[in-house]
Amino acid sequence: MRTRRQVIIGGTATVLGLSGCLNEVPEEEQDGGNGNQTDERGNQTDTDGETTDVGNETDTEEPATAEFEVLSFGTPSTTEVGESVEWSLSVENVGEARGTFETAVTVRAPGGDEGVSTVSVDVPAGETRDATGAFRPDYVGEYSLTVGATGDMSSTTAEVRELGFGDGYVNPDDVTMTVDGTEEFYEVRLTPSYTYTDDEGQARFDRAGDEMRYALVHVRTTKDTRDLVEMPERDELTLFVGDEAYEPVDRRKDDEYEGGPTRGRTREGVVMFEIDDRFQTTDTFEVYWTRDYAGGGAEAIWST
């Protein structure tokens, strides 16, 4: 007779065959004297004709796998517009094999725009690993972040960017904007009047209104690439002094700042406000810029 047995080794079925002829022996010796017989399939038949199905024994071992749980996912609760924000994720491998945790992290802006980054981190069995990423909130409002593989969420609220005179701010158009003083020793220059040259080359004199004076600041905007961009406009600026707010006024001198569309250029010049003459250079001056985009509102404040 021929017999076969199936053995599982490392998850693969291997057939071991025993070949050759067996010498016939008396029936009494085949059943060990108990009157039972074994057929070619390994089933035993007793002398009464009843058959017992012994069956083939197979040892099956499932391969070890990696399983992941996100232990934590978070961002700072608040930040400022234009500042880089870092998020962090901690993942544990609760499985029995080393594996790679991969997922998408989605950042949703206040206006609904979404950005997606991919996370891939190798985690040994039974251990924990951390992953980090960053994004830049361009608009004022709440940003929601979601881990695609698990649905874990976090949020960050972006507030108005507060800067000092001379500090640079990068707006959603990747334009760097700086507000500074017009002179070395003054953050804001205050003057009751100034001279300019008219179209005919004649010197002219322009004076502020009664009990008023001019406040002058220097604005510089720069775009590093040659992409067409709308530079910040003068009328997007507001000057706050105390409880008062002032809009820019026209300056007849050719050093006036002009924004508008450009490709890879720097725009710079003076922005002038007409303010109450009771204010002095020792007061706090705040220059506020804002613009509405499809994705939300961008804002920045430069303070003395």
C-alpha positions in Angstrom: 0.0 0.0 0.0 1.0 3.7 -0.4 0.3 6.3 2.3 0.6 10.2 2.0 0.7 12.8 4.8 0.4 16.6 4.3 2.6 18.8 6.6 2.4 22.6 6.9 5.9 24.2 7.1 6.1 28.0 7.4 2.6 28.3 5.9 3.3 26.1 2.8 1.9 22.7 2.3 4.5 20.1 1.6 3.6 16.6 0.5 5.8 13.9 1.8 5.4 10.6 -0.2 6.3 7.1 1.0 6.8 4.8 -1.9 7.5 1.0 -2.3 5.6 -2.2 -1.9 4.8 -3.7 1.5 5.0 -7.4 2.0 1.6 -9.0 2.7 1.3 -10.3 6.2 -1.5 -12.4 7.7 -4.7 -10.6 8.6 -4.1 -11.2 12.2 -0.9 -9.4 12.2 -2.3 -6.4 10.2 -4.9 -5.6 12.8 -2.8 -6.4 15.8 -5.2 -9.3 16.7 -8.2 -7.1 17.3 -10.0 -7.8 14.1 -9.7 -4.3 12.7 -8.5 -3.6 9.1 -7.1 -0.3 7.7 -8.0 0.7 4.1 -5.8 2.7 1.8 -7.3 6.0 3.0 -6.4 5.4 6.6 -9.9 4.4 7.8 -10.3 1.5 10.1 -13.0 -1.2 9.6 -13.8 -3.6 12.4 -14.9 -7.1 12.0 -18.6 -6.0 12.2 -18.1 -3.9 9.0 -18.2 -0.5 10.7 -15.8 2.1 9.5 -14.0 4.7 11.6 -12.8 7.8 9.8 -9.4 8.6 11.2 -8.7 11.5 8.8 -5.5 13.4 8.0 -4.1 15.8 10.6 -2.9 19.2 9.2 -1.1 21.8 11.4 -1.9 25.3 10.0 -0.1 28.3 11.4 -1.2 31.9 10.6 1.6 34.2 9.6 2.3 37.0 12.1 1.0 40.5 11.1 1.4 44.1 12.2 -1.5 46.0 13.7 -1.5 49.7 14.6 -3.2 52.0 17.0 -2.8 55.8 17.1 -2.1 56.8 20.7 -2.1 60.5 20.2 -2.4 63.1 17.4 -2.3 66.9 18.1 -1.4 70.4 17.1 -1.0 73.6 19.1 -4.4 75.1 20.0 -3.5 78.5 18.6 -0.9 80.0 16.3 -0.5 83.1 14.1 -1.1 83.5 10.4 2.0 82.8 8.4 3.8 80.9 11.2 4.8 77.2 10.5 2.7 74.8 12.7 3.9 71.4 13.6 1.6 68.4 14.2 2.7 65.2 16.0 1.4 61.6 15.8 2.3 58.7 18.1 1.5 55.1 16.8 1.9 51.7 18.5 2.3 48.4 16.7 0.0 46.0 18.8 0.6 43.2 16.3 3.2 40.4 16.3 5.3 41.4 13.4 7.3 44.5 12.4 5.4 46.7 9.9 5.1 50.2 8.3 2.3 52.5 9.3 1.2 54.6 6.3 -1.5 57.2 6.2 -2.6 60.6 4.7 -2.9 63.6 6.9 -5.4 66.2 5.6 -5.4 69.9 6.6 -8.6 71.8 6.0 -8.4 75.6 5.9 -11.2 77.9 7.1 -12.4 78.5 3.6 -12.6 74.8 2.8 -9.3 74.3 0.9 -7.5 71.1 1.7 -3.9 70.0 1.7 -2.7 66.4 2.0 0.6 65.0 3.2 1.7 61.3 3.5 3.1 59.7 6.7 5.2 56.5 6.6 6.8 55.2 9.7 8.4 51.8 10.5 7.3 50.3 13.8 8.7 47.1 15.4 6.1 44.7 17.0 5.1 45.9 20.5 6.8 49.3 20.2 5.8 52.9 19.6 7.1 55.4 17.1 6.4 59.2 16.6 5.9 61.1 13.4 5.7 64.8 12.8 4.7 67.2 10.0 4.1 70.9 9.5 1.9 73.3 7.6 1.6 77.1 7.2 -1.8 78.6 8.0 -2.3 81.5 5.6 -5.8 82.6 6.8 -7.4 83.6 10.0 -9.6 81.0 11.5 -9.7 77.3 12.5 -7.7 74.6 10.7 -8.9 71.0 11.1 -6.5 68.0 10.6 -7.5 64.4 10.1 -5.5 61.1 10.1 -6.9 59.2 7.1 -6.2 55.7 8.3 -7.9 56.1 11.7 -10.1 59.3 11.6 -8.2 60.9 14.5 -8.7 64.7 14.4 -7.1 67.8 15.8 -7.5 71.6 15.2 -5.6 74.8 15.4 -6.9 78.4 15.4 -4.8 80.9 13.4 -4.9 84.4 14.7 -3.7 87.8 13.3 0.0 87.9 12.9 1.6 90.4 15.2 5.0 91.8 14.2 7.4 94.5 15.1 8.5 97.3 12.7 11.1 95.8 10.3 9.7 92.2 10.5 8.8 90.4 7.4 5.4 88.6 6.8 4.8 86.1 4.0 1.2 86.3 2.7 -0.8 83.6 0.9 0.7 84.7 -2.4 4.2 84.1 -1.1 4.9 87.8 -1.1 7.1 89.0 1.7 5.8 92.2 3.2 7.7 94.5 5.6 6.6 97.8 7.3 9.3 99.9 8.7 10.2 103.5 9.5 11.2 106.0 6.8 14.3 107.2 8.7 16.9 105.5 10.8 15.9 106.9 14.2 12.1 107.0 13.7 9.7 104.0 13.3 7.0 106.5 12.3 7.9 109.9 11.0 5.5 112.7 12.0 5.5 115.9 10.0 3.0 118.8 9.4 4.1 119.2 5.8 6.5 118.1 3.0 7.7 119.4 -0.4 7.3 117.8 -3.8 8.0 118.6 -7.5 5.0 119.0 -9.8 4.7 117.8 -13.4 6.3 121.0 -14.6 9.3 120.7 -12.4 8.2 123.3 -9.9 8.7 122.8 -6.2 5.5 122.7 -4.3 4.5 122.6 -0.6 1.8 120.3 0.8 0.6 120.9 4.4 -1.7 118.7 6.6 -5.1 120.1 7.7 -5.7 122.1 10.8 -4.6 120.3 14.0 -3.4 117.4 11.8 -0.1 116.0 10.8 1.3 113.4 8.5 2.5 110.0 9.7 4.8 108.2 7.3 5.9 104.6 7.1 8.0 102.6 4.6 6.5 99.5 2.9 8.4 96.9 1.0 6.9 93.9 -0.8 9.0 91.2 -2.6 8.1 88.2 -4.7 11.1 85.8 -5.4 9.7 84.1 -8.5 8.5 85.4 -11.8 4.9 84.3 -11.3 2.3 87.0 -11.9 1.1 88.2 -8.5 -1.1 91.0 -7.0 1.2 92.9 -4.7 -0.4 94.4 -1.5 -2.2 97.6 -2.3 -1.9 100.9 -0.3 -5.6 101.0 0.5 -5.4 97.6 2.2 -3.4 99.3 5.0 -4.9 101.0 8.1 -3.1 102.9 10.8 -4.3 102.6 14.4 -3.2 105.1 17.0 -4.9 104.8 20.4 -8.6 104.4 19.6 -8.4 106.1 16.2 -8.1 104.5 12.8 -6.7 106.2 9.7 -6.7 105.3 6.0 -3.8 106.2 3.7 -3.9 109.6 1.9 -2.4 110.5 -1.5 1.1 111.6 -1.5 2.3 113.8 -4.3 5.9 113.0 -4.0 7.3 110.3 -6.4 8.4 108.1 -3.4 4.9 106.9 -2.8 4.4 103.1 -2.5 2.3 101.5 -5.3 1.1 97.9 -5.2 -0.7 96.0 -8.0 0.1 93.2 -10.4 3.8 92.4 -11.1 6.2 89.5 -12.0 9.1 88.9 -9.7 9.7 92.5 -8.7 10.1 94.4 -5.5 7.7 97.3 -4.7 8.7 99.8 -2.1 7.9 103.3 -1.0 6.2 105.6 1.5 2.6 105.2 2.7 1.3 108.4 4.4 -1.6 108.9 6.8 -3.1 112.2 8.0 -3.6 111.9 11.8 -4.5 114.1 14.8 -1.6 116.2 15.8 -2.1 115.3 19.5 -0.3 112.0 18.8 3.5 111.8 19.4 6.2 109.4 18.3 6.1 108.0 21.9 2.6 106.7 21.3 1.9 103.1 20.0 1.3 103.0 16.2 -0.1 99.8 14.6 -0.1 99.3 10.8 -2.8 96.7 9.9 -2.9 94.9 6.6 -5.8 92.6 5.4 -6.9 91.0 2.2 -9.7 88.5 1.4 -8.9 85.4 -0.5 -11.0 82.5 -1.8 -9.6 80.4 1.1 -10.1 83.0 3.8 -8.9 86.3 5.2 -5.2 87.1 5.6 -4.2 89.7 8.3 -1.0 91.1 9.8 -0.2 93.9 12.2 3.1 95.8 12.6 3.5 97.6 16.0 6.0 100.2 17.3 
